[in-house]
Amino acid sequence: MQTHAVRLLCFVCLGVQLGIGFQSKRSLDGSWYSVYGCNWTFWGNLTPTDYYNGLVTMKEKGFNTLRVYIVNSLRQHPESQWEYFWRAIKESGLSLMPTIFQTFNKTHELNMPWEEQKVWVDYILGKLEEYQFDIVAVDLSGEPGFNETSLVRRVYDYAKDRLKDYEITVGFSPTKTSIETAKALDDICTIHSPHYYLGFWSSFDAWLRAWLDFNKPLLIGEWGYEAPISQEDEQYDFDKEMLDKFKNLTNIKFMGQLVWDWKDLPDGKSYWGILREDGTPKPSFTLFP
C-alpha cells in the first residue's frame, strides 16, 4: 500500500509530462505469444486513485496489456476526472486495446445523434494521439450484432484516416452468429479479437477452428468464468485449462489473450474478476500470468 501511495504521488506530479511516449504496431506474424492482458473498465464505483493503483498491481502481476471500454469508462464519471483516467493508463506502463464504440449500450451511442457520436470518437482518438499509448489494436466495438455492422462501419469510415497507423479489430461476441458478423466486417479488420465463453460452442476447439478459417491474426479479446464465492474452485479449474490451451497455440497466428475480468463489481453485479470486490485474490489469481 505504501508503494502504491508513492507511485500515486509521482503519477499526479507528472501531469502533462505523461503525454511523452511512443506508439507501435504489433508484429502480426503470429510466431510469438505477445499479449498477456486483462479487461478492466473504469466503472462508476472507482476513484481515479483506485483505478491507478489497480493498474499498477496488474502490471506488477505480469500482465502487459489492458483492454477497456472507454465509452462506458468515462461517461459514468465527471468530465473533470477523465484526464486522470488517461494518465493512470499511461503511467501504468501497460499497452492498451481501447474499445471506442459500444453498439449494445442503448442508453449511450445509439440514442445519440450521429453528430454527437462523431465528437465522442474524435475525443477518444485525440487522446490516443496525445498520450501516444502503445496501442495493440483499436477495437471499434464490443460484441456488435449482425444488424449493427453498419453502425460499426460508419465509425470506421468516419475515422479511417486517423486509424491508419493502428491495427483494427472488433470484439466479436461468443455466439455462433458472430461468424456472420465477422464476415461482414472482415475487410476492415486487420486482426480478429473474438470473445470466448462457455455455453455457445460445443468446445473451444470448434470455436477456434471457425475463427482460423478467416486466416487473420487472432487475439482473444475476452474470456473468463463468472465465480461467486461458491464457484471459485470451478473458475480456477476453467482458467487453468484455458491458459494451458493458449500456451499450446503455437502453429497459428495467435497474438495472445485478455481475461475478463480483473475485479468483481460491487453489490453482486458481477463476479467475473480474478479479484474479489474487496481486492482479495480468488484462487485463479495465482494462475496469472
N, C-alpha and C positions, 0 to 999 in steps of 0.2 A: 504493500500500500504506500509506503514511504517513497519507494522508487517511482511509482506512478505519479505521486504528487510532485516530485521533482521534474519529471518529464512533462507534466501538465504545465508547470510554470514556464518551461522552455517553449512549449507549444504556444502559449499565449504571447510570450515575449517576441517570438519570431515574426508574428503578424504577417505583413505582406511579403516578407522575405521568402515565405514558403512558395511563392509563385515561381521561384527559380528551380528548374528541374529538367527533366528530359521526357521525351516521348519516344516509344519504339514500337515497331511492328514485330510481332512474334513470328518465329520461323514456323512454316506450315509443312515441313517435310514429313512430319509425323514420326520421326525416328527417335523422339525423346519425350519423356513424361515431364511436362513443364509446369502445368497449372495445378497447384495443390491448394484449393481455395475453399472459401466458406461464404455463405449468404448471411447477411445481417443488415436489415433495414433499420434506419434511424426512426423508430416508431415514436409515437407521441408521448409515451411514458418515460422516455430517456432524456436526460440533460446532455448538453454537449460534452461535459466533463465525463459522464458515464460512458458515452459513446467512444470518446478518445481513449479512455483507459481500457475499454474492451478491445479496441483495435490493437493497442499495444500488446495486450495479453495474447491476442490472436497471432500477431507476428512473432512474439516470443515462443509461442507454442510450435511454430514451424510452418504455419500457413503463409503462402506468398501472394494470394490474390483475394480480393473482396469483390463480391457481386452485390449490388444494391439497387433496389427500386427507387431511383431518385425521385420519381414523380410522387410516390406516397411519402417518401422520407422527408421532404421539405415542406410540403403543403400543410402538414399537420402541426407545423411549428411557426412561430412568429418569424417574419422576414428578417428580423434582427439577429436571429440565430443561424441563418443559412450560411453565413460566411464561416462560422465555427465548424459547421459540417464539412465544408470543403477543406479547411485547414487540418481538421482531425485526420482525414483520409491521407492528405499529403504528408503530414508529419509521421504518420504510422509507418510509412515506407512500403505499404502494400501496393501491388499492382491492382488495377481496377477494371471491372467489367460493369459499366453502368447500363441500367435499363431506363430508356429515356421516354417511353410512351407506354401507356397501360390501357389496352382496349377493354378489359373486363371491369375496370373500376368505373361504374356507371355514374358515380357522383362527381367525377373529375373530368377527364378528357372528353368523353362522349357527350357531355352536357355543355361543353364549351364551344362557342363559335370558333370556326377554323382560324380566324384572325388572332384570337387569344391563344389558341394552341400553338400557333407559329411563334408567338412571343415567348412561350414557355420553352419550346425546343431551342430557340435562339439563346435563351438564357443558359440552358444546360450546356450547349455546345461552346458557348462563350467561356464558361467556367472550365471546361475541359482544356480549352486552349490556353486560358490564363494560367492555370496551375500546372500545365504540362505534365499531367499524370502519365505513368507508364500504363498505357491502355492495352489490355489483352484483346478486347474487341468491344465495339459499341453494340449493345443489344437493343434493337429497335423496339421490341415489345415483348412482354411476358405472357405467353400462352394465348395468343390470339386464336379465335375460331376461324373456320374457313370463310364464313360470311364477313369477317373483319379484315381480310387480307388487303382490301382496297384502302382501308384506313392506314395500315402499316406502310403500304406502298406510297401513299400520299406523303407521309412523313419523310420517307426516303427520297422521293422525287424533290421535295422541297429543300432538303438539306444535303443532297448528294455531293455538291461541290465542297462542302465543309467536312464531309465524311470520307473523302477520297484517300486520306492518309491513314485511315483506320481499317482494321478488319471489321466486317459487318456480319451480324448474326441476328437470329430471332430465337427467343426461348420457347421452343415448341412444346406443347402440352404432352403429358404422358399417355394420352389416349391414342387408339389406333387411327382415328380420323385425322390426327395431326400430320400423318404422312401426306395426305392430300393438301393440307395447308402448306407443308414444306415444298411440295411440288410447285405450288402457285407462287412461292416466294424464293425459290431456289436461285433464280437468276440474279437476285440482289444480295444473296448471302455468300460471303467468301468462306465462312465456316458454318457448321451447324452446331447448335447448343441445345439439343432436346433435353427434356426432363424425364427422369425415370422414377416411378413409384410402383409399388406392388398393386396388383388388382386389375391392371389394364391389359397386360400381355400374359401369355402362358408361361413365359420365362424371360429372364434377362437376355439370354442368347437369341431368342426370337426377336426381341426388341432391337438388339444390336444388329442383327442381320438386315433388318428393314432399313436402318439408317446407313449401313455401309453401302447399300445399293446406290446411294447418291454420290459416292466417291468424293466426298468432301471431308476435310479435316473435322474431327469430331471432338467437341468439348462438352462434357455432360454438365449442363448449367444448373441443374437441381437434382438431388436425390436425397433420400432420408427415410426416417421411420419415426412416426409420432409416438411418444412414450411418456404417458403419465407415470407416476411412481410405480404403479403395479406392473408396468410393461418395460421397465428399463433394461431388464435382462434380455428380453426379446430384441430390443433396439441394439444392444451390444452384439448379439449373435448376427443380426442382419447386417449391421455396419461392418463387422469383421469379414463376413462373407463377401460383401461388395468390394471392400478395399482389396481383398485377395484377388478378386476378378479383375479389378482395374490394373493391378500390378502385372497381370499376365497378358494385357493387351499390348503386345509388342510388335505385331506384324501388320498393324493398321495405322492409319493417320490419326492417332489418338493424342490429343493435346492435354488431357487431364480432366479434372472434375471439381465441382464445388458443392459441398454438402449443404443441405438445408436442415437445420438452421443452427446458428451459433448459440442462441439462448431462448428459453421458453418465454412466452409473453405472460404478463400478469393476469391474475383473476381467471386462470384456466382457459384463456382464449386460444392458446396453442402450446403443445408440448413437443414440438419438433426439435428443440435445441439439444445440443450435446452438453449444455449447461442448464441447470435449473434456473427458475426465475430469480432466486436469491444469489445466483452466481456460483453455487457449489457444483462440482463436476458430477455428471452422470457416469456410469461405468464406461460408456462409449468414448468418453473424453480421452481415456488412456490409449485409445487406438490411433489417435491422430497426433502428428501426421505419420 
